[in-house]
Amino acid sequence: MDVFPSTGPHLHIVLNHFPLIGSVFVLGLLIASAYMKNDDMRRVSLILFVVLGLLAIPTYITGAAAGWAYQGRPDMSAQILDAHRDAALLAFTFIGLTGVASWLVLWRERRYARTSNAGFIAVLVLGFVSLLTIIETGSLGGTVIRPELREGAMAEPMGLTAGIETAIQSIIWAWPSMEAVHFVGMAVLFGVVLLVGLRVLGVARSVPYSAVHRLLPLGALALLVNIVTGMFFFIADSGRYVAMDGFPPKIVWLMVGGLAIIYFTIFDDIWDVKSDEDAPARAKVMAALTMFSWAAVLIFGRLLPYYGEGG
């Protein structure tokens, strides 16, 4: 079916607007929240940064698919493509770090009921760095899609993407070691999702939700480990991954699962569930959706070696 190779450039053109416009908007909102001392606005800003961090995943992947579509064209410079790939990886990294920092601030403030000035400053700094890397990536991307900008364009690749690809493919233990870490990360993540989800659905009702909530950072750490190792896999063999029929649904369910975790982090209705109390219906629906989405990520991930390479 070749979802990414055939639609990657078009999807990327749509998705790559979100990191730039979103970062400008959210940074402005975050600064305004500090100036106005508005905690609700501040909270919304942090949530939006988490969402932008998740959106960076399909943006980067569709960008790689678009790169393969442009690869080998006589009017396209390999140097410009490589420079754009390196800038995109750097932007993806900082957007992801901003999202992680934002989630940690949200979790900590909800858990301990107090604001974190250090966390706010960290998110603000990471957000500004992310914006700068996004602007650079967008500038290089413009030279890719607009031939009139290519003449005289001075784009020197950093060798970041190529270096990671070469290292993973040349070090014999790199791939199996990352596979082992990836499997452990998924086991921990899915375990946390099951524990939290089953409690919300009514299992072990004697345990208050606030008790299982402390497991969320462990699940978030496992998710971060899996995203990092997963991106290393993708960088090392992006041409094969973008041609796999099972890869797009895995990414879709990963996004759904990541967004669902935000609900269990911050929403008050689930936090009010005490010992021997039943969770509200909305929380149960979200718990079922979260467990299903991460089960789908796990299943599609395990099927990747067998579920077609395109076609």
ChimeraX attribute file (.defattr): number of C-alpha atoms within 10 A of each C-alpha:
attribute: neighborCount
match mode: 1-to-1
recipient: residues
	/A:1	13
	/A:2	18
	/A:3	17
	/A:4	27
	/A:5	20
	/A:6	15
	/A:7	14
	/A:8	24
	/A:9	21
	/A:10	13
	/A:11	18
	/A:12	20
	/A:13	16
	/A:14	12
	/A:15	18
	/A:16	21
	/A:17	13
	/A:18	15
	/A:19	25
	/A:20	19
	/A:21	12
	/A:22	16
	/A:23	23
	/A:24	14
	/A:25	13
	/A:26	22
	/A:27	21
	/A:28	12
	/A:29	18
	/A:30	24
	/A:31	16
	/A:32	15
	/A:33	18
	/A:34	13
	/A:35	9
	/A:36	11
	/A:37	11
	/A:38	12
	/A:39	13
	/A:40	10
	/A:41	18
	/A:42	21
	/A:43	18
	/A:44	16
	/A:45	23
	/A:46	28
	/A:47	21
	/A:48	21
	/A:49	29
	/A:50	26
	/A:51	21
	/A:52	21
	/A:53	23
	/A:54	21
	/A:55	19
	/A:56	24
	/A:57	20
	/A:58	20
	/A:59	22
	/A:60	20
	/A:61	23
	/A:62	26
	/A:63	25
	/A:64	26
	/A:65	25
	/A:66	22
	/A:67	22
	/A:68	19
	/A:69	16
	/A:70	18
	/A:71	14
	/A:72	11
	/A:73	10
	/A:74	8
	/A:75	11
	/A:76	16
	/A:77	16
	/A:78	16
	/A:79	13
	/A:80	20
	/A:81	23
	/A:82	21
	/A:83	21
	/A:84	27
	/A:85	26
	/A:86	20
	/A:87	25
	/A:88	24
	/A:89	19
	/A:90	19
	/A:91	25
	/A:92	24
	/A:93	18
	/A:94	22
	/A:95	30
	/A:96	27
	/A:97	21
	/A:98	26
	/A:99	25
	/A:100	21
	/A:101	22
	/A:102	28
	/A:103	27
	/A:104	20
	/A:105	24
	/A:106	24
	/A:107	20
	/A:108	18
	/A:109	16
	/A:110	17
	/A:111	15
	/A:112	9
	/A:113	10
	/A:114	10
	/A:115	14
	/A:116	14
	/A:117	10
	/A:118	10
	/A:119	18
	/A:120	19
	/A:121	11
	/A:122	16
	/A:123	25
	/A:124	20
	/A:125	14
	/A:126	20
	/A:127	26
	/A:128	17
	/A:129	16
	/A:130	24
	/A:131	22
	/A:132	16
	/A:133	22
	/A:134	25
	/A:135	16
	/A:136	17
	/A:137	23
	/A:138	20
	/A:139	14
	/A:140	24
	/A:141	21
	/A:142	15
	/A:143	20
	/A:144	20
	/A:145	14
	/A:146	9
	/A:147	11
	/A:148	11
	/A:149	13
	/A:150	18
	/A:151	8
	/A:152	7
	/A:153	11
	/A:154	11
	/A:155	16
	/A:156	13
	/A:157	18
	/A:158	14
	/A:159	13
	/A:160	15
	/A:161	20
	/A:162	15
	/A:163	13
	/A:164	15
	/A:165	18
	/A:166	12
	/A:167	13
	/A:168	19
	/A:169	15
	/A:170	11
	/A:171	9
	/A:172	10
	/A:173	11
	/A:174	14
	/A:175	18
	/A:176	11
	/A:177	11
	/A:178	19
	/A:179	16
	/A:180	11
	/A:181	16
	/A:182	20
	/A:183	16
	/A:184	15
	/A:185	23
	/A:186	21
	/A:187	15
	/A:188	18
	/A:189	24
	/A:190	21
	/A:191	15
	/A:192	22
	/A:193	24
	/A:194	19
	/A:195	16
	/A:196	23
	/A:197	23
	/A:198	17
	/A:199	21
	/A:200	28
	/A:201	19
	/A:202	15
	/A:203	14
	/A:204	13
	/A:205	18
	/A:206	12
	/A:207	16
	/A:208	19
	/A:209	21
	/A:210	15
	/A:211	11
	/A:212	15
	/A:213	19
	/A:214	15
	/A:215	16
	/A:216	19
	/A:217	17
	/A:218	15
	/A:219	21
	/A:220	20
	/A:221	15
	/A:222	23
	/A:223	20
	/A:224	17
	/A:225	19
	/A:226	21
	/A:227	18
	/A:228	16
	/A:229	21
	/A:230	15
	/A:231	17
	/A:232	19
	/A:233	20
	/A:234	17
	/A:235	22
	/A:236	21
	/A:237	14
	/A:238	18
	/A:239	16
	/A:240	12
	/A:241	23
	/A:242	26
	/A:243	21
	/A:244	22
	/A:245	20
	/A:246	25
	/A:247	24
	/A:248	20
	/A:249	14
	/A:250	22
	/A:251	18
	/A:252	15
	/A:253	20
	/A:254	24
	/A:255	19
	/A:256	18
	/A:257	22
	/A:258	20
	/A:259	16
	/A:260	17
	/A:261	18
	/A:262	16
	/A:263	16
	/A:264	23
	/A:265	21
	/A:266	18
	/A:267	12
	/A:268	11
	/A:269	13
	/A:270	21
	/A:271	17
	/A:272	14
	/A:273	18
	/A:274	16
	/A:275	14
	/A:276	13
	/A:277	15
	/A:278	17
	/A:279	20
	/A:280	14
	/A:281	11
	/A:282	10
	/A:283	19
	/A:284	19
	/A:285	13
	/A:286	19
	/A:287	24
	/A:288	16
	/A:289	16
	/A:290	27
	/A:291	21
	/A:292	17
	/A:293	21
	/A:294	23
	/A:295	19
	/A:296	19
	/A:297	23
	/A:298	18
	/A:299	13
	/A:300	21
	/A:301	16
	/A:302	14
	/A:303	14
	/A:304	16
	/A:305	12
	/A:306	10
	/A:307	14
	/A:308	15
	/A:309	18
	/A:310	17
	/A:311	9
